[in-house]
Amino acid sequence: MPLQDFIHKFTEGSGSRLLKLALVFFAMVGLGVWYDAAAFKNLSTIEGMDAAQLARNLGEGRGFTTDFVRPFSLHLVKGRMGTNQPALTDQHPDLANAPLYPGLLAVWLKVMPFRYPDLATVKEFSAYVPDLCIAIFNQVLFFVAVLLLWRLARRLFDEPVAWVSAASFAGADLFWRFSVSGQSTLLLVVLVLGLFEVLARIEPETREGATRSAGWLVGMAAIAGLLVGLAGMTRYSFGWLMAPVALYLGSLPTPKKTALMLCAVGAFAVVMAPWILRNVIVAGTPFGTAGYAVVQNTALFSEHQLERSLNPDFSLMEGSMIWHKLVTGLREILEKELPRLGGSWVTAFFLVGLMVPFRNPTLGRLRSFLLGSLGTLIVVQALGRTGLSAESPEVNSENLLVVLAPVVLMFGVSLFFMLLEQFGAKMPTFRLFAVGAFTVVAAAPLIFSLLMPLRNALSFPPYYPPEIQEKAQWMEKNDVIMTDFPWAVAWYGHRQSLWLSLVHKEPAGLKFRNDFYELNQQGKPIGALYLSSRTLRTMETRPLTDWVRRNARGEDWEPYVTDWESFALIGVYLFREIPTGFPLKQAPFGVLPELFLAQTERSDGKPIKAR
């Protein structure tokens, strides 16, 4: 009967796989809705808000310009343009981000049926809708990555390994956290899984008895180079994957391996070269500010110090500082991150499985490529760490190894099934129980996250969009605000935001000045100073102690107000005064819990007395 044939087709026949995939799709959608309801807290990472505001500028037709201005970016632009040209203008080029992810995000935000909300008219705030749209975009990429991992595992192993690998990946709490962070990690996962798929297809066709033509091999090698180039255009550090890809192609058992390597490298160069040329023209350096990550988090430039420097002094940089950074980073990665790569204990199965050889040469070569990629990215990650890793230890754009975690997980699952074949082959019930338990335990962190009471959708302090937008809207559209969290002011406030200078005021005559007054002379004048509760809450009381001692000797406080702690604690909070010559005198929102000083002459402002 036709009905019986239809049912048989979708339960036992060719349509059963399609039915499974449909069920998995709806399960992933339901899981995404549940996770967003339980754990979404708006964007809360620097990289996420930075990419979001950059994507909005692209969507508005402003080009690859940023409202999150780093003083070091001004330094590079000024060095290229000359000291007589203003470095800070309305259209400041972005020099920190690779372009692919912001470009795709710009298209997504453009087609989304929403407008950027004016939160001043909202009575009750729960979530910033554009943030939720960005999370959904990344969750779509997550779903695509799960499908790609399933396809890759099915090609290399079998369906049981494919389903358990996909389920373990879909149940990894760390990747769900990345999905709501607004970062480009899941796009990189998609590109890297695509790269493994291409390399897995190439290898069998280079052995004896292959049926594919030389043109097909060349085309696939070019696609491999293209994917690495796109990964590099998503995050510059992933361009280093071209080295293990070239070695992989050079190890293939074919006389055409040299041609394959050249095609891959050529495709990679075609993708990367135009953007590198753009950076050289704009800033005189191939990778903008990102190219200086190797000197950040060293003894000379700790945390975000380099990015907040208008005139950095590189003459004091020594090779021993970079070596110390490398050794320290490698130790931390090997001790803490590698054993639980991707936030999962399944990595242990992968590490043990390295002692088990594969009979299939494709699997052996791919695992060697994976090891080479891990080794490359371990070194790159150790050298490239900046203050971003301290801001968010796991969910940050400098966590490079997590991108390879799905493939590591797949090889770990394959070892689990190899062991299961030995112990549970004759006991189907035990086998079913073991597979189910393995999958549930692998997803345990996500399960606990979902079972927790619904969290507050806000991440205040300090990222509370209504208050940020209220302060930003006090200023005119083209004004620039100096702040300690410019990524949030740029995204939520839609105002050009300059990262807080290293100090308030430095002594006159210094060769390398990095204070407020030097930044105020780089083109556009600074219209407001915005110090969030994030900074005020962590200020040390040392400046107050020093002032008490000087006051006992009858000394004035103003000559000693050089850093921002002294400026806020002594000047504003203790004396309700600002130092002589400081141009921002209005406090329209008071001075607590956040400090906002503006130059505007609006009548409802509250002036602070100047010296």
Residue pairs with C-beta under 8 A, 6 or more apart in sequence:
9 15
9 16
10 16
10 18
10 19
11 19
21 147
24 146
24 166
25 143
28 143
28 146
28 170
31 170
32 136
32 139
32 142
32 143
32 179
34 450
35 176
35 179
35 180
35 446
35 449
35 450
36 132
36 135
36 136
36 139
36 180
37 454
38 449
38 450
38 452
38 454
38 455
39 176
39 177
39 180
39 449
39 450
39 455
40 127
40 131
40 132
40 135
40 180
40 457
41 180
41 455
41 456
41 457
41 458
41 459
42 127
42 128
42 131
42 457
42 458
42 459
42 463
42 465
43 49
43 52
43 128
43 131
43 134
43 180
43 181
43 182
43 463
43 491
44 181
44 459
44 463
45 181
45 182
45 183
45 391
45 392
45 395
45 396
46 388
46 391
46 487
47 181
47 182
47 183
47 184
47 388
47 396
47 397
48 134
48 181
48 182
48 183
49 68
49 182
49 487
49 488
49 490
49 491
49 492
50 66
50 68
50 96
50 97
50 487
50 490
50 491
51 97
51 101
51 102
51 105
51 182
51 183
51 184
52 105
52 130
52 131
52 134
52 182
52 491
53 66
53 67
53 68
53 487
53 490
53 491
53 494
54 64
54 66
54 68
54 94
54 97
54 102
55 102
55 103
55 105
55 106
55 108
55 109
56 106
56 109
56 116
56 491
56 494
57 63
57 64
57 65
57 66
57 67
58 64
58 102
58 103
58 106
59 106
59 107
59 109
59 110
62 91
63 91
64 93
64 94
64 99
64 102
65 91
65 92
65 93
65 94
66 92
66 93
66 94
66 96
66 97
66 490
67 92
67 486
67 490
67 491
67 494
67 495
67 496
67 497
68 96
68 486
68 487
68 490
68 497
68 499
69 88
69 92
69 480
69 486
69 496
69 497
69 498
69 499
70 95
70 96
70 289
70 307
70 308
70 499
71 307
71 308
71 309
71 310
71 498
71 499
71 501
71 514
71 519
72 289
72 292
72 306
72 307
72 308
72 309
72 310
72 312
73 92
73 93
73 94
73 95
73 96
73 283
73 288
73 289
73 307
74 87
74 88
74 92
74 310
74 519
74 522
75 87
75 309
75 310
75 311
75 312
76 95
76 283
76 284
76 285
76 288
76 289
77 87
77 92
77 93
77 95
77 282
77 283
78 85
78 87
78 522
79 283
79 284
80 281
80 282
80 283
80 284
81 87
86 522
86 523
86 524
87 522
87 523
88 480
88 498
88 522
88 523
88 524
89 523
89 524
90 478
90 496
90 524
92 496
93 282
93 283
94 288
95 279
95 282
95 283
95 288
95 289
95 290
96 288
96 289
96 290
97 290
98 232
98 233
98 234
98 235
98 236
98 275
98 290
99 233
99 275
100 184
100 187
100 230
100 233
100 234
101 184
101 187
101 234
101 235
104 187
105 134
105 137
108 133
108 134
108 137
109 130
109 133
109 134
112 130
112 133
114 129
114 130
114 133
116 130
116 494
117 128
117 129
118 469
119 125
119 128
119 465
119 466
119 469
119 470
120 466
120 469
120 470
120 473
122 466
125 458
125 464
125 465
125 466
126 457
126 458
127 457
128 465
128 492
131 182
134 182
135 179
135 180
135 182
138 178
138 179
138 180
138 181
138 182
138 183
138 186
138 187
139 179
141 179
141 186
141 187
141 189
141 190
142 170
142 175
142 176
142 179
142 186
142 189
144 190
145 169
145 186
145 189
145 190
145 193
145 406
146 166
146 169
146 170
147 166
148 190
148 193
148 194
148 197
149 165
149 166
149 169
149 193
149 406
149 407
149 409
149 410
150 162
150 163
150 165
150 166
151 162
151 197
152 193
152 196
152 197
152 200
152 407
152 410
153 161
153 162
153 165
153 166
153 410
153 413
153 414
154 161
154 162
155 197
155 200
156 200
156 360
156 362
156 363
156 366
156 410
156 414
157 410
157 414
157 417
160 417
160 435
161 410
161 413
161 414
161 417
164 413
164 416
164 417
164 435
164 438
164 439
165 406
165 409
165 410
165 413
167 439
167 442
167 443
168 344
168 346
168 409
168 413
168 438
168 439
168 442
168 443
169 175
169 406
169 409
170 443
171 439
171 442
171 443
171 446
171 447
172 342
172 343
172 344
172 405
172 409
172 442
172 443
172 445
172 446
173 343
173 443
173 445
173 446
173 449
174 342
174 343
174 344
174 394
174 395
174 402
174 405
174 445
175 185
175 186
175 189
175 342
175 343
175 402
175 405
176 446
176 449
177 394
177 395
178 185
178 186
178 395
178 402
179 186
181 392
181 395
183 395
183 396
183 397
184 234
184 235
184 397
185 397
185 399
185 402
185 403
187 234
188 231
188 234
188 235
188 238
188 403
189 403
189 406
191 227
191 230
191 231
191 234
192 227
192 231
192 238
192 241
192 403
192 404
192 407
193 406
193 407
194 227
195 224
195 227
195 228
195 231
195 241
195 245
196 366
196 369
196 370
196 407
198 220
198 223
198 224
198 227
199 224
199 245
199 248
199 366
199 369
200 362
200 366
201 220
202 217
202 220
202 221
202 224
202 249
202 252
202 260
203 252
203 361
203 362
203 365
203 366
204 210
204 362
205 211
205 212
205 216
205 217
206 217
206 252
206 253
206 254
206 256
206 257
207 253
207 361
214 256
217 254
217 256
217 260
218 256
218 259
218 260
218 263
221 249
221 259
221 260
221 261
221 263
221 264
221 267
222 263
222 264
222 266
222 267
223 267
224 245
224 249
224 264
224 267
225 242
225 245
225 263
225 264
225 265
225 266
225 267
225 268
225 271
226 267
226 268
226 271
228 238
228 239
228 241
228 242
228 245
228 264
228 268
229 239
229 267
229 268
229 269
229 270
229 271
229 272
230 271
231 238
231 239
231 241
232 238
232 239
232 241
232 242
232 268
232 271
232 272
233 271
233 272
233 275
235 397
235 400
236 287
236 290
236 291
237 377
237 380
237 381
237 384
237 400
238 377
238 400
238 403
239 268
239 272
240 376
240 377
240 380
241 373
241 376
241 377
242 264
242 265
242 268
243 372
243 376
244 369
244 372
244 373
244 376
245 264
245 369
246 261
246 264
246 265
247 369
247 372
248 365
248 368
248 369
248 372
249 257
249 260
249 261
249 264
250 257
250 258
250 260
250 261
251 257
251 365
251 368
252 260
252 365
254 260
276 286
276 287
279 285
279 286
279 287
279 288
280 286
282 288
285 291
285 292
289 307
292 306
293 383
293 384
293 385
293 386
294 322
294 325
294 383
294 384
295 301
295 306
295 314
295 317
295 321
295 322
296 303
296 304
296 305
296 306
296 307
296 385
296 386
296 387
297 303
297 325
297 385
297 386
297 387
297 389
298 317
298 321
298 322
298 324
298 325
299 321
299 324
300 316
300 317
300 321
301 309
301 312
302 387
303 386
303 387
303 390
304 386
304 387
304 499
305 502
306 312
307 386
307 387
307 499
308 499
308 500
308 501
308 502
308 514
309 502
309 514
310 501
310 513
310 514
310 518
310 519
310 522
311 511
311 512
311 513
311 514
311 518
312 512
312 514
313 511
313 512
322 383
325 382
325 383
325 385
326 379
326 382
326 383
328 382
329 381
329 382
329 383
329 385
330 378
330 379
330 382
332 382
333 378
333 381
333 382
333 401
334 378
337 399
337 401
338 347
338 374
338 378
338 401
339 347
339 348
339 351
340 347
341 347
341 401
341 402
341 404
341 405
341 408
342 402
342 405
342 406
342 408
342 409
343 394
343 402
343 405
343 445
344 405
344 409
344 442
345 441
345 442
346 408
346 409
346 412
346 413
346 416
346 442
347 405
347 408
347 409
347 412
348 412
349 411
349 412
349 413
349 415
349 416
350 408
350 409
350 411
350 412
350 415
352 415
353 411
353 412
353 414
353 415
353 418
354 367
354 371
356 415
356 418
357 364
358 364
358 367
367 411
370 404
370 407
370 408
370 411
373 404
374 401
374 404
374 408
377 400
377 401
377 403
377 404
378 401
380 400
381 398
381 399
381 400
381 401
384 398
384 400
385 398
386 398
388 396
388 397
388 398
389 396
389 398
389 399
416 438
420 431
420 434
420 435
423 430
424 430
424 431
424 434
425 431
440 447
458 464
460 467
461 532
461 533
461 534
461 537
461 593
462 485
462 488
462 532
462 533
462 534
462 594
463 485
463 488
463 492
465 492
467 594
468 488
468 489
468 492
468 493
469 492
469 493
469 494
470 589
471 489
471 493
471 528
471 530
471 589
471 594
471 596
472 481
472 489
472 492
472 493
472 494
472 495
473 493
474 528
474 588
474 589
474 596
474 598
474 600
474 602
475 481
475 495
475 527
475 528
475 598
475 600
476 527
477 495
478 496
478 524
479 495
479 496
479 527
479 528
480 495
480 496
480 497
480 498
480 524
480 525
480 526
480 527
481 489
481 493
481 495
481 496
481 497
481 498
481 526
481 527
481 528
481 529
481 530
482 497
482 498
482 499
482 500
482 501
482 516
482 519
482 526
482 528
482 529
482 530
483 489
483 497
483 498
483 499
483 500
483 529
483 530
483 531
483 532
484 499
484 500
484 530
484 531
484 532
484 534
484 535
485 532
485 534
486 497
486 498
486 499
486 500
487 497
488 532
489 495
489 497
489 530
490 496
490 497
496 524
498 519
498 526
500 531
500 535
500 564
501 514
501 515
501 516
501 518
501 519
502 514
502 515
503 514
503 515
503 516
503 562
503 563
503 564
504 515
504 516
504 561
504 562
504 563
504 564
504 566
504 567
504 579
505 515
505 516
505 517
505 561
505 562
505 579
506 513
506 514
506 515
506 518
506 562
507 562
516 526
516 529
516 582
517 581
519 526
520 526
520 583
525 583
525 599
526 583
526 584
526 599
527 584
527 598
527 599
527 600
528 584
528 596
528 597
528 598
528 599
528 600
529 584
529 595
529 596
529 597
529 598
530 594
530 595
530 596
531 564
531 568
531 594
531 595
531 596
532 594
533 593
533 594
535 564
536 568
536 593
536 594
536 595
539 565
539 568
539 569
540 565
541 569
542 565
543 560
543 563
543 565
543 566
543 569
543 570
544 569
544 570
544 574
546 560
547 557
547 560
547 566
547 570
547 574
550 557
550 560
551 557
557 570
557 571
557 574
557 575
558 571
558 579
558 580
558 611
560 566
560 570
561 567
561 570
561 571
561 579
567 578
567 579
568 595
571 577
571 578
571 579
572 578
572 591
572 595
572 608
573 591
576 608
576 609
577 608
577 609
577 610
577 611
578 584
578 585
578 597
578 608
578 609
578 610
578 611
579 610
579 611
580 610
580 611
582 610
583 599
584 597
584 598
584 599
585 597
585 599
585 607
585 608
585 610
586 597
586 598
586 599
586 600
586 601
586 602
586 605
586 606
586 607
586 608
587 595
587 596
587 597
587 598
587 605
587 606
587 607
587 608
588 596
588 598
588 600
588 602
588 604
588 605
588 606
589 596
590 606
591 608
597 608
598 605
